Each structure stands twice: as structure tokens, then as C-alpha cells.
């Protein structure tokens, strides 16, 4: 599993990188650490952030995004939204099998 981070208009920060990896820990346990994630961090306007996450999960392209004035909160909302999508997708597959 790989988490690829892209920083746009934001300096690459070890603290932000560590925070993102920590936030992904629970999700990675759920999906057995098998998939690649791309996390885009964009600073738009003055102190406004956009966080986008994409992943091909079980042959389905999943995408989520979050905006906010606090980068850490935007990251948390985006990861929680992504976690919900993964759980729904995994649940649907279990019902079919």
C-alpha cells in the first residue's frame, strides 16, 4: 500500500504527512493495506484548503474531497468520507458473494 501525497501551493510538511498517515491507519486495517491512495492537498485563496483523495478499490474508482479553512480538519473529513465509501463498497461485495 502506498499513500502518494501531492502538495500544491503548500510546503511539503513532515507534520502534515505524519498526520495523514496516522489518519489512514484505521482505514488500512480495514482494507488489509493492499491499495494505493493519492491525496492532493491544495491551498486555494488565503487560508482555504481543498483535500482530494482517490483510489481504485476493488475495481471501483473512489473519489472524495473536502474543503475548509483548517487543513487538518479538511484532511480528517476527507478520510472519514473515504472510509465510509470503502465500507459501503466492501459491504456490497460481501452481500453478493
C-alpha positions as CSV (number, residue, x, y, z in Angstrom):
1,X,0.0,0.0,0.0
2,X,1.2,3.4,-0.8
3,X,-0.1,6.9,0.1
4,X,1.1,9.3,-2.5
5,X,0.9,12.9,-1.4
6,X,0.8,15.9,-3.7
7,X,1.2,19.4,-2.2
8,X,0.0,22.3,-4.3
9,X,0.7,25.8,-3.1
10,X,1.7,24.3,0.3
11,X,5.1,23.5,1.5
12,X,5.7,19.8,2.0
13,X,5.4,19.3,5.7
14,X,6.6,16.3,7.8
15,X,3.8,17.1,10.4
16,X,1.1,17.0,7.8
17,X,2.5,13.9,6.2
18,X,2.6,12.2,9.6
19,X,-0.9,13.3,10.4
20,X,-2.2,11.8,7.1
21,X,-0.5,8.5,7.7
22,X,-1.9,8.3,11.2
23,X,-5.4,9.1,10.0
24,X,-5.2,6.4,7.4
25,X,-4.1,3.7,9.9
26,X,-7.7,2.5,10.8
27,X,-8.7,2.5,7.1
28,X,-5.6,0.5,6.2
29,X,-6.5,-2.2,8.7
30,X,-10.0,-2.5,7.2
31,X,-8.7,-3.0,3.6
32,X,-5.7,-5.1,4.5
33,X,-3.2,-2.5,3.3
34,X,-3.5,-3.5,-0.4
35,X,-4.4,-0.4,-2.3
36,X,-2.7,2.8,-3.4
37,X,-4.1,6.2,-2.4
38,X,-3.5,9.6,-3.9
39,X,-4.0,12.5,-1.6
40,X,-4.0,16.0,-3.1
41,X,-3.6,19.0,-0.8
42,X,-4.3,22.3,-2.3
43,X,-4.1,25.8,-0.8
44,X,-6.8,27.9,-2.5
45,X,-7.2,31.6,-1.8
46,X,-6.0,32.9,1.5
47,X,-6.1,30.1,4.2
48,X,-8.6,28.0,2.4
49,X,-7.7,24.3,1.7
50,X,-9.0,21.6,-0.7
51,X,-8.2,18.0,0.1
52,X,-8.9,15.3,-2.5
53,X,-8.4,11.5,-2.2
54,X,-8.6,8.9,-5.0
55,X,-8.1,5.2,-5.0
56,X,-9.0,2.2,-7.2
57,X,-10.7,-0.1,-4.6
58,X,-11.9,-3.5,-5.8
59,X,-12.0,-2.3,-9.4
60,X,-14.0,0.8,-8.5
61,X,-12.6,4.3,-8.7
62,X,-13.4,6.0,-5.5
63,X,-13.0,9.8,-5.0
64,X,-13.7,12.2,-2.2
65,X,-12.9,15.8,-1.4
66,X,-13.2,18.2,1.5
67,X,-12.7,22.0,1.8
68,X,-12.1,24.1,4.8
69,X,-10.0,26.8,6.5
70,X,-8.2,24.3,8.6
71,X,-6.1,21.8,6.7
72,X,-6.1,19.2,9.4
73,X,-9.9,19.2,9.7
74,X,-10.3,19.1,5.9
75,X,-8.0,16.0,5.8
76,X,-10.0,14.3,8.6
77,X,-13.3,14.9,6.8
78,X,-11.9,13.7,3.5
79,X,-10.5,10.5,5.1
80,X,-13.8,9.8,7.0
81,X,-15.8,10.3,3.8
82,X,-13.4,7.9,2.0
83,X,-13.7,5.4,4.9
84,X,-17.5,5.4,4.5
85,X,-17.2,4.8,0.8
86,X,-14.9,1.9,1.3
87,X,-17.1,0.3,4.0
88,X,-20.2,0.6,1.7
89,X,-18.3,-0.9,-1.3
90,X,-16.9,-3.7,0.8
91,X,-20.3,-4.4,2.4
92,X,-22.0,-4.6,-1.0
93,X,-19.5,-7.1,-2.2
94,X,-19.9,-9.3,0.8
95,X,-23.7,-9.4,0.3
96,X,-23.2,-10.5,-3.4
97,X,-20.7,-13.2,-2.6
